[in-house]
Amino acid sequence: MVGGAGGVIVEVEAYHHTDPAAHSYIGMTERNAVMFGPPGFAYVYRSYGIHWCLNFVCEAEGSASAVLIRAIEPVAGIAAMRRRRGKDLASPDDPALCSGPGKLCQAMGVSIKHNGLALDRPPFELRARASVPEIVVGPRIGITKAVDEPWRYGLKGSRFLSRPFPKR
């Protein structure tokens, strides 16, 4: 959750520092510096100059690896999410509310002001899963390098994914 709005993470993508699609692949810059720090911090960047994207820094300091949060199933603060998205969605549980990294950030109010913040302190609130999920795996979306890496993970059967996974 961020600022009282949130849900169950249903889709993510991994980016390792050895991966040419990772922002950290070319080395540290002002934009990606938080990725080189310790794990447990938010890396927020603007994609295509339009959408904010939220990543969780996830390996030892210096590794510069992160996980992009692609989609959530909204469960809290849904009215605020709908307002932030500026959408007159058909119902509060419309899958389009947070089904993509840009939509998710817009709905939850995530922006550059969250970059570098610890994930274990407000405004963030992460909770342990309630059960062991069944996960599907597939190629990442919207990249041009290392496109075949099976580093996209999703909650099997979720209708809140940004895009269906290919059938295997």
C-alpha positions in Angstrom: 0.0 0.0 0.0 1.0 3.6 -0.6 -0.8 6.4 1.2 -3.9 4.2 2.0 -4.3 2.8 -1.5 -3.1 -0.6 -2.5 -3.7 -4.3 -3.2 -2.3 -7.6 -3.9 0.7 -7.6 -6.3 -0.3 -9.9 -9.2 2.4 -9.2 -11.8 6.1 -8.2 -11.7 9.2 -8.2 -14.0 12.8 -8.8 -12.9 15.7 -6.7 -14.1 19.2 -7.9 -13.2 22.3 -5.7 -13.5 23.7 -8.1 -16.1 20.6 -7.7 -18.2 20.9 -5.2 -21.1 17.2 -4.2 -20.5 18.0 -3.0 -17.0 18.5 0.7 -16.3 21.6 -0.3 -14.3 23.3 -2.2 -17.1 25.3 0.9 -18.3 26.4 1.8 -14.8 25.3 4.3 -12.2 23.6 7.5 -13.3 21.7 10.2 -11.4 18.5 8.5 -12.5 19.3 5.0 -11.4 21.5 5.6 -8.4 19.0 4.1 -5.9 19.3 0.7 -7.7 22.9 0.6 -6.6 22.0 1.0 -2.9 20.8 -1.5 -0.5 17.7 -3.6 -1.1 14.3 -2.6 0.2 14.0 0.8 -1.4 11.8 2.2 -4.2 13.2 3.0 -7.6 10.8 5.2 -9.4 11.3 6.5 -12.9 9.3 8.0 -15.7 8.7 5.8 -18.7 8.5 7.4 -22.2 8.2 10.8 -20.4 4.6 10.0 -19.4 4.1 7.3 -16.8 5.8 6.7 -13.4 7.0 3.2 -12.8 7.6 1.6 -9.4 10.4 -0.9 -8.8 11.6 -2.6 -5.6 15.4 -2.7 -5.3 16.1 -6.3 -4.4 19.7 -7.5 -4.2 22.8 -6.7 -2.2 24.1 -3.1 -2.3 26.0 -2.6 -5.5 24.1 -5.3 -7.4 21.7 -2.7 -9.0 18.9 -5.2 -9.6 15.2 -4.5 -9.2 11.7 -5.8 -9.7 9.2 -3.7 -11.6 5.7 -3.8 -10.1 3.5 -4.3 -13.2 0.0 -4.8 -11.7 -2.0 -5.1 -8.5 -5.5 -6.3 -7.7 -6.9 -3.3 -5.9 -8.2 -3.9 -2.4 -7.9 -0.6 -0.4 -8.5 3.0 -1.3 -10.3 2.1 -4.5 -12.3 5.4 -4.6 -9.0 7.4 -4.3 -7.5 5.3 -7.1 -10.4 5.9 -9.4 -10.2 9.6 -8.7 -6.5 9.7 -9.4 -6.9 7.8 -12.6 -9.6 10.2 -13.7 -11.7 7.3 -15.0 -15.3 6.7 -14.7 -14.8 3.0 -14.5 -17.8 0.7 -14.7 -17.2 -0.8 -11.3 -14.7 -0.5 -8.4 -13.2 -3.9 -9.3 -12.5 -3.1 -13.0 -9.3 -4.9 -14.0 -8.1 -1.8 -15.9 -7.7 0.3 -12.7 -4.1 -0.9 -11.9 -3.3 -3.3 -14.8 0.1 -1.9 -15.9 2.9 0.0 -14.2 1.8 3.4 -15.3 -1.8 2.8 -14.4 -0.8 1.4 -11.0 1.4 4.4 -10.2 -1.2 6.9 -11.2 -3.9 5.1 -9.2 -1.7 4.8 -6.1 -0.3 8.3 -6.4 3.3 7.1 -6.9 5.7 9.7 -8.4 9.3 10.7 -8.3 8.8 11.9 -4.7 8.7 8.1 -3.7 12.1 7.4 -5.4 14.6 6.3 -2.8 12.1 5.8 0.0 12.3 2.7 2.2 9.7 0.1 1.5 9.3 -0.9 5.1 8.2 2.6 6.3 5.4 5.0 5.4 4.1 5.9 2.9 4.8 2.3 1.9 3.2 -0.7 3.6 4.1 -4.2 2.4 2.4 -7.2 3.9 3.3 -10.9 3.8 1.3 -13.1 1.5 -1.7 -14.9 2.9 -1.0 -18.1 1.0 1.4 -19.7 -1.4 0.5 -18.4 -4.8 0.5 -20.3 -8.1 2.8 -18.3 -10.4 3.0 -18.2 -14.2 6.2 -17.2 -16.0 6.7 -15.5 -19.4 8.7 -13.0 -21.4 8.8 -9.3 -20.3 6.7 -6.7 -22.0 7.6 -3.5 -23.8 11.3 -3.9 -24.0 13.6 -4.3 -27.0 16.6 -6.0 -25.4 16.7 -9.5 -23.8 13.1 -9.9 -24.8 13.1 -13.6 -24.5 14.1 -13.7 -20.8 11.3 -15.4 -18.9 11.5 -12.8 -16.1 7.8 -11.8 -16.0 5.9 -13.4 -13.2 2.1 -13.3 -12.6 -0.5 -14.7 -10.3 -2.1 -17.6 -12.2 -5.7 -16.9 -13.2 -5.7 -13.2 -12.1 -7.9 -11.0 -14.1 -5.9 -8.0 -13.0 -2.8 -8.7 -15.1 -1.6 -6.0 -17.5 -1.7 -8.6 -20.3 -2.4 -12.4 -20.4 0.6 -14.7 -20.3 1.3 -16.8 -23.4 -0.2 -20.3 -23.2 2.4 -23.0 -22.8 
